[in-house]
Amino acid sequence: MAKKNNKDKKKNNKLILFIIGALILIAAVVGIFAFQELKAKEKEISYDQLYQDIVHHQVEKIEMTIGSSTVNIKYKDSDDEKTTNINSLQPFAEFLNNQLEENNPELKVEYKTPNKLMTFFENLLSFLPTILLVILIIMIFKMQGIGEKSKVYGENEENNTGVKFKDVAGLDEEKNELIEIVEFLKNPKKFQNMGAKIPRGILLYGKPGTGKTLIAKAIAGEANVPFISMSGSEFIEMFAGLGASRVRKLFEKAKKIAPCIVFIDEIDAIGSRRTSNSGAESENNQTLNQLLVEMDGFESNETIIVLAATNRPEMLDKALLRPGRFDRQITIPAPDLLGREEILKLYVKNKKLAADIDLKEIAGDTAGFTGAELSNLLNEAAILATRNQHKVIERSDIEAAIKKITVGLEKHNRVVSEKDKKLTAYHEAGHAVVSKFLETQDNVKEVSIIPRGLAGGYTMYKTNEDKYYISKTELEEKLVALLGGRAAEKIALNDISTGASNDIEVATGIARDMITVYGMSNSLGPISLKVDEPYELQIFGENITDEVGVQVKQLVDEAYIKAQKILLDHIDILHNVAQKLLEKETISEEEFNGFFEN
């Protein structure tokens, strides 16, 4: 499917390039003709002037081409040639003969036979703009899908997607919800006899990489029906009305091969909320209106199900989501611990793994990863194993891949001064030590001062569980952990640096959300201050923004003070961890926990 979509896109791009090239060529040809016409007018003289010049013996040579009305004139004592057009060559030829016989024996007259090849190319050149315009119009009509043989660009019909529900892991509840769709496609009369109507449209939404397209293919594969897919962006082009035309063609195709599934990926490209009617907005509105009309036009006996996927359901027009259109909406979430383990089992089937690798442990270390990210993780691990000349993918390869994806590429060749290395060591040690004394924070997995990506060092934590709700205490302690690096710089080096800029940014964002989104302010109470327009805050009073700022600052200040207190109470451990980092550059979980055993 992807290959054909890419092929259609390339073909479409070639058509656009051809049109642009044709316009440039037409402009060039017209320019050449205009330039030649201008130059010709500069050399042209009147017939009366030529008659007088011949009579007064000023002309040396006359050239006439048989069948042409243009006459070339060469004057005596001049290298320039002039031209004129003769309406009737016969009287002019008789006049020249009289001049040769009587008064002007020096005048030379030549009659030339026209070159047929040159005449053909001259005629072709004169008709070239017209030919190009005709071709251009044909291409535009073809792109707009006008005519009996027009097609929906980007369309891809698959009678067998090759994907089943067994190929989709981590989405058990979602698959159970969609099984009835498969049953309806296989045996629609069973539902129709009961008077039931299957949903015409099903919207799948979730973050990128969670498997929306995969599960849509699995439905078609289980039901063994054609699968027609298009991306929302493929409906939108540079020509007005093209999107609506493609929607019509898409559903005409679907009705001919029903029962089938129509899948529209990234539907927010055409289904976003309608606003103005200018420019691209007007084209989007026409395309969306046509989609709404087509979905309303289904007959009760037409087994066509429209599946759509988006990452931003809040952007969709309300008319698209009402009952009778996309009246069933299914969230495709990021997989939980068990889901990640099942996904990993699918992706390791064609990979060679070491015997000591525990997929459950990897699933625990990848909380928040989507199916696409887990696939990428194993692929990166396979690449690293090949690069390291391992016979199988080892545990170290997978851990290195996790670090590469989450933290960044390791920078061994970056030159770091001793001063910066010491500052980084205390900064990362501060994060780790503070986190150790916070009950709600994850255990430290690894601490390193080796630069990765844009970071000078990093502190990795073990994420053994998926969190769906976060308590106020946990958020407050998260602020303390984030500011542990800045606090360690201040205490150990009596100075602060720009290295904590990202920590401060994240901490400020958490504190702001605690006040404005989660309603965790003691003075403001459980109200939401997350509004689209600033003037909406006025309902809470004129000083509400000042109060929010005070509350955010108070949370961050308290967390900074608590981080400093923890480090001052355990200053020896801070120095020991920092010194160990300066010696080894990386400390494992076991080595870090060893500092707290005595």
N, C-alpha and C positions, 0 to 999 in steps of 0.2 A: 504494500500500500504506500509506504513512504517513498519507494523508488518511483512509483508512477506519479505521486503528487509532485515530487521534485522535478520529474520530467515535464509535467504540465506547466509548472512554474517557470522552468527554463524556456519552454516554448512560448509562454506568454511574454516573458521578458524579451525574447528575440523579436516578437511581433512589435513590441513597443520600440525597441531599438531600430527596427526596420522603418517604422513610421517616422521616427526622429531623423534617421538617415535620409529618408525620402524627402522630407521637408527641407533638409539642408541642401540636398541635391537640386531640388526644384528652385530654391532660392539662388543657388550657384548658377544654374542654367539661365534663369531669368536675368541674373546679373550680367552674365556673359553676353547674352543677346542685347541687353540694354547698352553695355559698353561698346559692342560692335556697332550698334545703331548710331551711337553718339560719334564714334570715330568716322563712320561712313558719312554722317551729315557734315562733318568738318571738311571732307574731301569732295563733297558733291557740288556741282555747278549746274546752272540752268541750261536748258537746250538752246535758248537764244544766245547765251554767252558763248557756248561752244560753237554755234554757227558763226558768230562774229570772229572768234579766235581762228577758226579754220580759214575764213575769207581773208583775214589779215596775215596769213602765213605764220601764225605763232605756234601751231600744233605740229609736232614731229611724228607722232605715231597714234593710230587708232586701233584698239583691239575689240572685236565683237565676237561673242560666243553664240553659235547657232542655237536658236530656241530661247535665248535669254534677252531681256530688255535692257540689261545693264551694259554700258559702254565704258571702257577704260581709256583714258586720255593721258598721253605723255607730251609735255610741252618742251619746246626748244630751250636750251640753256637752263634746265631745271630737272632735278632728280625726283621731285614729287609727282605723284600720279593723282589725277582727278577722275571722278566718275559722274555719270549722269544716266538717267533712265529715258529710253526712247519708246514712245507709245507704239509707233509704227516703224519697223526697221526697213521696210522696202523703200519708201521715199528717201529715208536717210542714206541708204546704200546707193541709190541713184545719184543723190547729191554728191557723195564722196567720189563716185566714178567721174562725174563732170569735173570735179576739182582736180582729180589726177590727170585727166586728159587735157584740160585747158590751162588753168592758172596756177596749180600747186603741185608740180611734179615731185617736190621733196617729201610730200606727205606719204607716209607708209600706212597701209591698211591691211590688218590681218584678220582672217576669219578662222575661229577655233572650233573644233568639234568638242562638245561637252563630254567630260569624264563621267561615265555612268555610275561608277563606284562612289565618286565624290558627291554626285548628285543625290544618290541614295542616302548617304550619311547626312548630307545637309537637310534633306527632307525629314529623316528620322530625328535629327537634332531639333528641328522646328516643332515636331510633334511630341518630343520627350516630356515636356511639362504636363501635357494632357494625359499621356500614358501613365505617368507617375501619379497624377491626381486620381485617375480611375482605380489604380492598384491600391492607393491609400484609402479610398472610400470602401473598397471591397474588404480590406483588412479591418477597418473600423467596424463594419457591419458584422464581420466574422467574430470579432472580439466581443461584441455586444450580444452575441447569441441569436442574431436575427437570421431567419431562413430555416428551412426544413432540416438541414444537416448540421445546424449549430449544436454545440455541446457545452456541458457545464464544465468549465475549467477547474481542475483540482478534484474533480469527481473520481471516486475510486470504489468500484463494486467488487466485493469479495464474497463469493458464494460459500467459502469456507475459510474463516479467519485463522483456523489452526489453534485457537485459544479456547480452553475450557475452564470451568470453575476451579478445577484442581490446580490450574496454573496461577490462580490468584490466591495468595496467602495473606493472613492478617486481617481479612475483612469478612469474617464468618457471618455476623449479623446482617451486613449489607447484602451478602449473597442470598441469605434467607429471604430478605425483603424482595429481591429481584427474581426469585425462582418462579413466582406466579406470572411474571412477564414471559418467561420461557414457556410455561404451560399454555398461556394464551396464544402465543405464536404457533405452538404445536397443535393445539386443539381449541380454536376460538369458539366453536359451536357450544362447547360445554358451558362456557361463561354466558354466551348469548342466550341460551335456553333458560338460564336462571334470571335473565334480565340485567346481568351485570355488564358494565362497560369498563374496559381496561383504560387506565390513564393514557391520554394521547401523548403527553410529554412528561419526561422524567429529567429533572435537573440534578446533576451530580456536581457537588462543589466541595472544595477542600484545597489545602495548600499544594503547590506544584510537587509532582513526583509521588503522590499518594496512590496512583493507580486508577484514575478516572477513565482514561482511554482503554486501559487493559480490561477493566470489568465490563465496559461497553462491548468490547470485542468478545468477551467470554459469553455474554448473553446471546449474541448472534451465533457463536460457535455451538453453544448448548442447544439452541433451537434449530440450528442448521438452516438459517435463512440468510439471504443476501444482506450485506453490511455496506451501506453507502456512507462515506464520511467526507466531510469538508471542514476546513477551518473557517472560523468567522471572518478572518482577515481576507479570505479568498473571495468574499462577496463584494468587497470594497475595492474599486479601481478608480482610475482617473476619469472615466466617462460616465456622465449622468445617466441614471436608469439601468446601468449594468448590473448592480447588486440585485435589484428587484427582478430583473430578467433571469438571473442565475437561480434565484429562489424558486421561480416558477418552473424552470427546467429541472431543478433538483426534485421537486415534488411530482412533476409529470413522470419522471423516471421511476420514482418510488411507487406510484400508483400502477405502473405497468408491470412491475416485478413483485408486487405485494403477494404474500406477507414478507415484510422486510423491516430493517432497522435503519433509520436515518440518524447519523451521529454528527453533531455540529460541535466542534471543539472551539474553545475560547469564544463562546457565544457573546460575551460582553463587548466584542468588537463591533457587533451590529445591534445588540440588544440593550445598550446602555440607555439611560433615561433620556427621553426626548426633551429638547430645550428649544433652541432657535431653529429657524428654517433657512439659514444662510450657509452657502458653501458646502463643505463636507458634512455639516450637520444635517442639511436637507437631504443629501444622498443617503446618509445613515437612517434617517427617519423613513424614507421611502422603502428602504430594504427591510426595516423592522416592520413597517405596516404590511408589506407583502407577506412576510413570514407569519404575522398574526392572521391574515386572511387565509393563507394556505392551511394553517392548523385548524381554523374554524371550518374549513371546507371538507374535512374528512367525513365520509359516509360511515354509518354504523357498521357496515359489513367490510370496511377496508381495514385490514390488519397492518397498519403502518404505525410504528412507535418511534417517536422522535426522542432521542437521547441527546442531552447537551451537557457540556462541562464548562466550568468557569472557576477561576480562583477568587473572583470578587463578586459574590452574589448581591452585595449591597448596591452595586452599580446598575443592576438590571431594572428595566422599566416595569412598573407594577402591572401593566396590562399583559405582560408576558407571563406573569406568575399566577394569574387568576385561575380558578377552576375551569377546566375545559381546554387549557393549554398546557403549561408546565405546572400541573396541579399536584405533582408529587416531587418533593425535594429531599434528596438523600445526601447527608454529609459523609464524605469520605475522609476520615481522620487519619492522622499519623498513627502507625501501628503501636500497640502497647508491647510490653515485654514478651508475651507469648507470640504475638503477631510478628515481631522482629525475628524471633527464633525460627518461626515457620518460613518466613521470607528468606532467611539465610540458608535454610535447608534446600530451598528451591534453587538458589543461585550457586550453591557449591557443588551441584551435581556434575558439572563438567570441569571441576577444578580439583587439583591434587592437594589435599590437606594433610598436615602432620597429624599423627595419632593423638597428640596431647592437646589439640585445639578443642575447646569447649564452646560450642555455638551459643549456649545459654549465657556464658560469661561475656561473650562479645555483644550479645543482645543487651545485657545489663550496662555495658559501657557505651552504648549508642542510643541512649534515651533521646527521643525527639527526632531521630532519623526517619526519613520516609523510605519507601521501597526503592525508589530511584537512587537515593543516597547510599543505601546498603549495597545495592548492585555496584555502584561506583567504588565503594569501600573495598569490596572483594576484588574488583578489577585492579585497583591501585596496589593491593597487596600482591596480586599475581605479577604485576609489573615489577614491583620491588623484589620479589623472590627471584624472578628471572635475572634482574640486574645484579643481584647478590650471588647468582649462580647456585641457588638452592635447588635441590631435587624436588622438593615439595614446598607448599606455602607454610612457613613456620609462624609460630605465635609472634615472634619479633617483627615479622613482615606486616602482620595485621595491626599490631600496636603502632608501628611506624606510619602505616597508612592512616590510622585514626588521628594521629598527631598532625600529619600533613594536611588532612581535610579540616580539622577543627582549629588548629593553631596557625598552620602555614608551613612553608618550605623551610627546612633547616639551613641556616647560613653559617657554615663552618669557616668560610673564607673572609667573613666580615672582620675588619680590624677594629678591635675594641680596646680603648685605653684602660689602664689599671684602675683609674678613678671611676670610669663609667661601669667597669665590671664590679667594683665594690658597691657602688650605688645600686646596681641591679640585684646583687646578691642580698643586700639588706631589704630591698623593696619586695622581692619574691618571698624571702624568709618571713617578712612581716605579714604577708597574706596568709602564708601557711600556718604560722604560729597562732595568729588570731583565730583562724578558722578552727583550729584544734580545740579551743576553749569555748566554742559556740555550739550548743547542743543541737540546734536545728540544721547546721551546715554539714555538707557531705564530707566524707573523709578524704584526706589528701592522697592522691595516687602517685604524683611525681612533681618534683620541683626542679627547674632548670634555669640556668642563665645563658644557655646557648640561644642566640637570636633565631627567631622563626618569623617569617613574614615581616611585618612592620614592628613586631614586638621585640624588645631587647631580651626578654625571658618570659617564662610562663609558670603557672601553678595549675596543675590538672587535678580534678576532683573525681571521685568515684560516684557514678550515678546509678545506683542499684534499683531504683524504683521510678515509676512514672508518676508525676505529680499533676493532679487535675485542679487542686485547690491549694492555695498558699496562705498560711495564717499571717496575722499581723506581726507576731513574734518572729516568724521566719524572715519576713521582709525586713524588719528592723535589724536582725542579725546579719542579713545579707549586706545591708549598708555598712555595718561594722567590718565585715570581711573585706569589702571592696576598698575601704579606706585604711585597711591595715598596712598597705604598702606605703602610702603617704606618711602614716604615723611612724613607721619604722625609719624612714628617711629623716624625719624631724628629730627623733629621739637619738638614733645612733650617730648621725652625721651632723646634727644641728643645722640642717639645710633641707630645702625641698627642691624638686626638679619637675620638668615637664613630663616625666615618665608616667605620672599618675593621671594625665589628662583624660584618658578613656575611662579609668575607674571613676573619676569624679563625674564625668558625663553620664555614665550608667547609673551611678548612685543618685544623682539629681533627678534623673528620669523616674526611677523607682519611687523616690520620695514624693515627686509631683503626682504620680498616679495614685499613690496611697491617699493623698488628700482629695484630688479632683475626680478620680474614677471609682476608687474602692470605698470612699466614705469613711476613712480610718482616722479622721481628725477628731480629737476630743472636744475642741471648741466649736467647730463647724458642724459636726455631727454627720450622720449617714445620708449625705446628699451628693448627687452627681453634678460636678461642675464642668464636665466635658461637653462643651457646646460647639456648634459650628460657627457661630458669629459672636464676636466679643460683646456686642450690645445685649445679648441674651443674659449675660451675667448680672445686668442691672437689677433684675428681679430680686437678687439676694442683697442688694444694697450697693452704695457707691464705693465702699471701701473693701469689697470682697476680694479684689485682686491683690490688694496690699496684705490682707489677712492670709491668703493662700501663700504668698511669698514668705511671710513670717513663719507659717507652719512648716513649709518645705525647708527653710533654713534651719529651723529648730531641730527637725529630724536629722539632717545631715550633721549639724554641730554636735548633737548628742552622740551620734554614731562615731564621730571622729574622736571625741573625748573618751568614749568607752574603749576604742581600739588602742589609744595611747595607754590607758590604764592597764589593759591586759598585757601589753608589751613591757611596761615598766615593772609589773609584777613578775614577769618571767624573762627578764632582760638577759640572763645567762643563756637561756635556751635560744633566744634570738641571735646572740653573738655566735653560739656554737653552730647553728644551722647556716648562718651566713658564711662562717669560716669554712664549713664543709663544702658549700657551694663554690667557693673560690678555689678549693682544692680539686674537686671532682667535676664541677660544672653541672652535674645532674645527680639528684638524690631520689632513690626509689621509695616506695611506700614503707617497706620494712626498715630502711635506714632512717627515715624520718620519724617513725614511731619509736625507734630506739632512743631518741633524745628525751623521751618522756617516761621511760621505764624506771629511772633512778629516782 
